[in-house]
Amino acid sequence: MTDMTQTPEAEPGVQPRKPVKRGGGDPATRGRTTIADGVVEKIAGLAARDVVGVHAMGSGLSRTFGAVRDRVPGGSKSVSRGVKAEVGEVQTALDLEIVVDYGVSISDVARAVRENVIAAVERMTGLEVVEVNIAVSDVKLPEEEDEEPEPRIQ
């Protein structure tokens, strides 16, 4: 009787077969990852809002429409409001529109927003952020009330 657990002897002159490696190379390089513009916009919007001195994102008009949409059942608060991203295969560029609090240094806030946004986007996506353009569309004065339109639907 032959022991089935032993490997058979190779015939003289015949090379034993090597295990075949399927796919080849690093598994992390098999396939492609794409990241939607909206994903980068959300990351950038959240990172920008974390900066002290940023009162809101977007222009007054976009915030007004957004506030109405947020009150409609099923409407969701848009974290990407005031952010526009162009995403390529390895790089991204961002345009942000912000409202700053009165009394803060706009250049310091813009610098902090750039640093925070670049760090968050590059860390989470692996994309290189080539530019972050910031437009300051308004200054929130202390005596100003946040303008929230009355809901049309009760």
Backbone as numpy.savetxt, mean C-alpha at the origin, in Angstrom:
# Nx Ny Nz CAx CAy CAz Cx Cy Cz
14.31 -65.72 -0.84 13.47 -64.55 -0.84 14.36 -63.31 -0.84
13.99 -62.28 -1.57 14.79 -61.07 -1.69 14.28 -60.03 -0.71
15.20 -59.31 -0.06 14.81 -58.24 0.86 14.44 -57.00 0.04
13.19 -56.54 0.11 12.70 -55.43 -0.70 13.17 -54.06 -0.21
13.73 -54.00 0.98 14.14 -52.71 1.51 15.52 -52.29 1.03
16.28 -53.19 0.45 17.61 -52.84 -0.04 17.50 -52.31 -1.46
18.41 -51.41 -1.79 18.43 -50.89 -3.15 19.11 -51.89 -4.04
18.61 -52.11 -5.24 19.24 -53.07 -6.13 20.62 -52.59 -6.53
21.51 -53.51 -6.73 22.86 -53.17 -7.17 22.79 -52.68 -8.60
23.58 -51.66 -8.89 23.62 -51.15 -10.26 24.41 -52.12 -11.12
23.94 -52.28 -12.33 24.65 -53.15 -13.26 25.97 -52.48 -13.61
26.98 -53.24 -13.85 28.26 -52.65 -14.23 28.11 -51.79 -15.47
28.66 -50.58 -15.44 28.60 -49.66 -16.58 27.33 -48.83 -16.66
26.38 -49.04 -15.74 25.12 -48.27 -15.76 25.13 -47.31 -14.58
24.94 -46.06 -14.86 24.92 -45.05 -13.80 23.56 -45.05 -13.11
23.54 -45.03 -11.78 22.24 -44.95 -11.10 21.58 -43.60 -11.41
20.24 -43.59 -11.47 19.51 -42.36 -11.76 19.54 -41.43 -10.56
19.75 -40.15 -10.83 19.69 -39.14 -9.78 18.24 -38.68 -9.66
17.83 -38.31 -8.43 16.45 -37.80 -8.30 16.27 -36.57 -9.17
15.15 -36.49 -9.83 14.85 -35.35 -10.71 14.29 -34.22 -9.87
14.88 -33.05 -10.01 14.41 -31.86 -9.29 13.43 -31.14 -10.20
12.22 -31.02 -9.79 11.19 -30.38 -10.61 11.18 -28.86 -10.38
10.93 -28.10 -11.41 10.78 -26.65 -11.29 12.08 -25.89 -11.29
13.07 -26.41 -10.62 14.39 -25.78 -10.59 14.39 -24.40 -9.97
15.45 -24.06 -9.32 15.62 -22.72 -8.78 14.87 -22.48 -7.48
14.96 -21.27 -7.05 14.34 -20.82 -5.79 12.82 -20.76 -5.94
12.08 -21.42 -5.03 10.61 -21.38 -5.14 10.04 -19.96 -5.11
10.74 -19.04 -4.45 10.24 -17.66 -4.37 10.23 -16.97 -5.73
10.98 -17.49 -6.69 11.05 -16.86 -8.00 10.14 -17.52 -9.02
9.36 -18.48 -8.60 8.45 -19.18 -9.52 7.11 -18.46 -9.53
6.88 -17.71 -10.53 5.62 -16.99 -10.64 5.83 -15.49 -10.48
4.74 -14.78 -10.55 4.77 -13.32 -10.55 3.80 -12.79 -9.53
4.16 -11.73 -8.85 3.26 -11.07 -7.91 2.94 -9.69 -8.47
1.66 -9.37 -8.55 1.27 -8.03 -8.97 0.53 -7.37 -7.81
0.73 -6.08 -7.69 0.10 -5.32 -6.61 -0.75 -4.22 -7.26
-2.02 -4.19 -6.92 -2.95 -3.22 -7.50 -2.67 -1.82 -6.98
-2.97 -0.83 -7.79 -2.81 0.57 -7.39 -3.52 0.84 -6.07
-4.74 0.30 -5.93 -5.54 0.54 -4.73 -4.89 0.04 -3.45
-4.13 -1.03 -3.55 -3.43 -1.57 -2.37 -2.38 -0.56 -1.91
-1.59 -0.06 -2.84 -0.55 0.93 -2.52 -1.20 2.21 -2.00
-2.33 2.60 -2.58 -3.03 3.81 -2.14 -3.51 3.68 -0.69
-4.03 2.53 -0.32 -4.48 2.32 1.06 -3.32 2.37 2.03
-2.23 1.70 1.70 -1.06 1.71 2.57 -0.55 3.13 2.76
-0.43 3.87 1.66 0.06 5.25 1.72 -0.90 6.15 2.50
-2.20 5.96 2.29 -3.20 6.78 2.99 -3.14 6.58 4.49
-3.03 5.34 4.92 -2.93 5.07 6.36 -1.64 5.62 6.94
-0.53 5.45 6.21 0.77 5.94 6.69 0.77 7.47 6.79
0.14 8.15 5.84 0.10 9.62 5.87 -0.76 10.12 7.04
-1.87 9.45 7.30 -2.75 9.86 8.40 -2.11 9.70 9.77
-1.10 8.83 9.86 -0.40 8.62 11.13 0.50 9.78 11.53
0.77 10.69 10.61 1.70 11.79 10.87 0.98 12.91 11.62
1.59 13.36 12.71 1.03 14.47 13.50 1.06 15.72 12.63
-0.05 16.43 12.58 -0.16 17.63 11.76 -1.00 17.42 10.53
-1.24 16.17 10.15 -2.13 15.88 9.02 -3.54 15.81 9.59
-4.36 16.77 9.18 -5.74 16.80 9.68 -6.65 15.87 8.88
-6.46 15.86 7.56 -7.31 15.05 6.69 -6.59 14.82 5.37
-7.18 13.93 4.58 -6.64 13.63 3.25 -7.67 14.03 2.21
-7.20 14.56 1.09 -8.08 14.93 -0.01 -8.49 16.39 0.06
-9.09 16.86 -1.02 -9.58 18.23 -1.06 -10.90 18.33 -0.32
-11.35 19.52 -0.06 -12.62 19.72 0.62 -13.77 19.04 -0.11
-13.77 19.12 -1.43 -14.84 18.53 -2.23 -14.83 17.00 -2.12
-13.65 16.39 -2.22 -13.61 14.92 -2.14 -13.97 14.45 -0.74
-13.62 15.24 0.29 -13.99 14.86 1.66 -15.50 14.97 1.85
-16.13 15.98 1.25 -17.58 16.15 1.36 -18.30 14.97 0.72
-17.91 14.63 -0.52 -18.54 13.49 -1.18 -18.27 12.21 -0.42
-17.07 12.07 0.10 -16.71 10.88 0.86 -17.54 10.75 2.13
-17.79 11.86 2.80 -18.58 11.83 4.04 -20.01 11.40 3.75
-20.56 11.85 2.63 -21.91 11.44 2.25 -21.92 9.95 1.94
-20.93 9.48 1.19 -20.85 8.06 0.83 -20.67 7.20 2.07
-19.88 7.69 3.05 -19.62 6.91 4.26 -20.87 6.71 5.09
-21.86 7.59 4.95 -23.08 7.48 5.75 -24.13 6.60 5.10
-23.96 6.33 3.82 -24.91 5.48 3.12 -24.68 4.04 3.57
-25.77 3.30 3.88 -25.58 1.91 4.28 -24.77 1.14 3.24
-23.77 0.43 3.72 -22.91 -0.32 2.81 -21.74 0.51 2.31
-21.74 1.83 2.54 -20.61 2.67 2.14 -19.46 2.46 3.10
-18.26 2.50 2.60 -17.12 2.29 3.49 -16.23 3.52 3.48
-15.63 3.79 4.62 -14.73 4.93 4.72 -13.51 4.65 3.86
-13.17 5.56 2.99 -12.08 5.33 2.06 -10.76 5.77 2.66
-9.90 4.81 2.95 -8.59 5.16 3.48 -7.66 5.67 2.39
-8.05 5.47 1.16 -7.20 5.93 0.06 -7.63 7.30 -0.48
-8.57 7.95 0.17 -9.00 9.27 -0.27 -7.81 10.21 -0.24
-7.61 10.97 -1.31 -6.50 11.91 -1.39 -5.19 11.29 -1.81
-5.23 10.03 -2.26 -4.00 9.35 -2.67 -4.19 8.78 -4.07
-3.20 8.98 -4.91 -3.20 8.40 -6.26 -1.85 7.73 -6.45
-1.87 6.45 -6.85 -0.63 5.70 -7.05 -0.54 5.22 -8.49
0.67 5.22 -9.01 0.97 4.57 -10.28 1.95 3.46 -9.94
1.53 2.23 -10.18 2.33 1.08 -9.78 2.84 0.35 -11.02
4.16 0.15 -11.05 4.79 -0.65 -12.10 5.18 -2.00 -11.54
6.06 -2.70 -12.25 6.48 -4.02 -11.79 7.39 -3.94 -10.57
8.25 -2.92 -10.51 9.20 -2.83 -9.40 9.21 -1.46 -8.72
8.50 -0.50 -9.28 8.49 0.85 -8.73 7.07 1.40 -8.63
6.94 2.43 -7.78 5.66 3.12 -7.67 5.91 4.61 -7.44
4.98 5.42 -7.87 5.01 6.86 -7.63 3.67 7.25 -7.03
3.69 8.20 -6.09 2.48 8.56 -5.36 2.24 10.06 -5.39
0.96 10.44 -5.47 0.51 11.82 -5.32 -0.45 11.84 -4.14
-0.19 12.71 -3.16 -1.04 12.82 -1.98 -1.56 14.25 -1.87
-2.82 14.36 -1.47 -3.42 15.66 -1.20 -3.81 15.67 0.27
-3.26 16.63 1.02 -3.48 16.64 2.46 -4.00 17.99 2.94
-4.64 17.95 4.11 -5.04 19.15 4.85 -4.24 19.12 6.14
-3.55 20.22 6.44 -2.71 20.26 7.64 -3.40 21.10 8.72
-3.03 20.82 9.97 -3.52 21.60 11.09 -2.83 22.96 11.11
-3.56 24.00 11.49 -2.98 25.33 11.60 -1.87 25.33 12.65
-0.78 26.02 12.34 0.31 26.18 13.29 1.46 25.21 13.10
1.26 24.16 12.34 2.36 23.22 12.13 3.22 23.69 10.96
4.46 23.26 10.95 5.35 23.56 9.83 4.97 22.64 8.67
4.50 23.24 7.60 4.07 22.45 6.44 5.24 21.65 5.88
6.43 22.25 5.81 7.57 21.51 5.27 7.94 20.33 6.16
7.84 20.50 7.50 8.13 19.39 8.40 7.09 18.27 8.27
5.81 18.65 8.15 4.75 17.65 7.98 4.94 16.92 6.66
5.24 17.66 5.59 5.44 17.02 4.28 6.62 16.06 4.33
7.70 16.44 4.98 8.87 15.57 5.09 8.51 14.29 5.87
7.79 14.46 6.98 7.39 13.31 7.80 6.43 12.39 7.04
5.51 12.98 6.28 4.58 12.18 5.48 5.36 11.37 4.45
6.29 12.03 3.74 7.11 11.31 2.75 7.85 10.14 3.38
8.51 10.40 4.50 9.29 9.35 5.16 8.40 8.19 5.59
7.26 8.50 6.19 6.36 7.46 6.69 5.75 6.65 5.54
5.33 7.34 4.50 4.71 6.67 3.35 5.73 5.78 2.64
6.92 6.31 2.39 7.95 5.52 1.69 8.30 4.28 2.51
8.50 4.45 3.81 8.86 3.31 4.65 7.76 2.24 4.64
6.51 2.66 4.79 5.40 1.70 4.84 5.21 0.98 3.51
5.20 1.73 2.42 4.96 1.12 1.10 6.10 0.18 0.73
7.35 0.62 0.93 8.48 -0.24 0.56 8.54 -1.49 1.43
8.25 -1.35 2.72 8.29 -2.50 3.63 7.19 -3.51 3.29
5.99 -3.03 3.01 4.86 -3.93 2.80 4.79 -4.52 1.39
5.28 -3.77 0.39 5.12 -4.23 -0.99 6.41 -4.67 -1.65
7.54 -4.20 -1.16 8.82 -4.49 -1.81 9.06 -3.63 -3.03
8.11 -2.74 -3.34 8.28 -1.82 -4.47 9.20 -0.67 -4.07
9.94 -0.13 -5.03 10.73 1.06 -4.78 9.84 2.28 -5.01
9.76 3.15 -4.01 8.98 4.38 -4.16 9.90 5.43 -4.77
9.61 5.83 -6.00 10.49 6.76 -6.69 10.16 8.22 -6.39
8.90 8.50 -6.05 8.54 9.86 -5.66 7.23 9.88 -4.90
7.14 10.85 -3.99 5.90 11.12 -3.26 5.65 12.62 -3.38
4.71 12.98 -4.23 4.35 14.39 -4.42 3.22 14.73 -3.46
3.37 15.84 -2.75 2.37 16.23 -1.75 1.81 17.60 -2.11
0.49 17.66 -2.19 -0.21 18.93 -2.41 -0.99 19.24 -1.13
-0.70 20.38 -0.54 -1.44 20.82 0.65 -2.60 21.66 0.13
-3.82 21.13 0.29 -4.99 21.80 -0.29 -5.72 22.70 0.69
-5.41 22.59 2.00 -6.13 23.41 2.97 -5.40 23.38 4.31
-5.74 24.34 5.15 -5.26 24.40 6.52 -6.47 24.40 7.43
-6.49 23.50 8.38 -7.61 23.41 9.33 -7.36 24.41 10.45
-8.21 25.44 10.52 -8.11 26.45 11.57 -8.77 25.94 12.84
-8.27 26.35 14.01 -8.82 25.83 15.27 -10.31 26.10 15.44
-10.79 27.26 14.98 -12.19 27.60 15.18 -13.13 26.99 14.14
-12.56 26.38 13.10 -13.38 25.77 12.05 -13.97 24.45 12.53
-15.23 24.27 12.26 -15.88 22.98 12.51 -15.58 22.09 11.31
-15.46 20.79 11.55 -15.34 19.88 10.41 -16.66 19.91 9.67
-16.57 20.21 8.39 -17.79 20.31 7.59 -18.24 18.92 7.18
-19.31 18.49 7.79 -19.91 17.21 7.44 -21.32 17.51 6.94
-21.62 17.18 5.72 -22.96 17.45 5.21 -24.02 16.65 5.95
-25.19 17.22 6.01 -26.31 16.51 6.63 -26.63 15.29 5.77
-26.87 14.16 6.40 -27.20 12.97 5.60 -28.53 13.13 4.90
-28.58 12.69 3.64 -29.84 12.75 2.90 -30.72 11.57 3.26
-30.12 10.52 3.75 -30.87 9.32 4.10 -30.84 9.16 5.60
-31.99 9.02 6.20 -32.06 8.84 7.66 -32.25 7.40 8.01
